[in-house]
C-alpha cells in the first residue's frame, strides 16, 4: 500500500472516530430530553387503538 492510500485511510478513520465521539457526546449530554421523547413515543405506541 503506498503512502497516499495509507494517509487517506488514516484520515477517514480519524474522521469517523471524531464523528462517532461527537454523536456519543450529544446523546449523553441530551439524555433527559431523549428520555422524555422516549416516554411520549412509548405511550403513543402502547395506546389502545381508537
C-alpha positions in Angstrom: 0.0 0.0 0.0 1.5 3.3 -1.0 1.6 6.4 1.3 -1.3 8.1 -0.4 -3.7 5.3 0.4 -2.3 4.9 3.9 -2.8 8.6 4.7 -6.2 8.6 3.2 -7.2 5.6 5.3 -5.9 7.2 8.4 -7.8 10.4 7.6 -11.1 8.6 7.0 -10.6 6.5 10.2 -9.8 9.6 12.3 -12.8 11.4 10.9 -15.1 8.5 11.6 -13.8 8.3 15.1 -14.4 12.1 15.7 -18.0 11.8 14.3 -18.7 8.8 16.5 -17.4 10.6 19.6 -19.4 13.7 18.8 -22.6 11.7 18.4 -21.9 9.8 21.6 -21.3 13.1 23.5 -24.5 14.6 22.0 -26.6 11.6 23.1 -25.1 11.6 26.5 -25.5 15.3 27.1 -29.1 15.4 25.9 -30.2 12.2 27.8 -33.1 13.9 29.8 -34.6 15.3 26.5 -34.2 11.9 24.9 -35.9 10.1 27.8 -38.9 12.5 27.6 -39.2 11.8 23.9 -38.9 8.0 24.6 -41.7 8.2 27.2 -44.0 10.1 24.8 -43.3 7.7 22.0 -43.8 4.7 24.3 -47.2 5.9 25.4 -48.3 6.7 21.8 -47.3 3.2 20.7 -48.9 1.4 23.6 -52.1 3.4 23.4 -55.2 1.3 22.6 -56.5 1.7 19.0 -59.5 4.1 18.5 
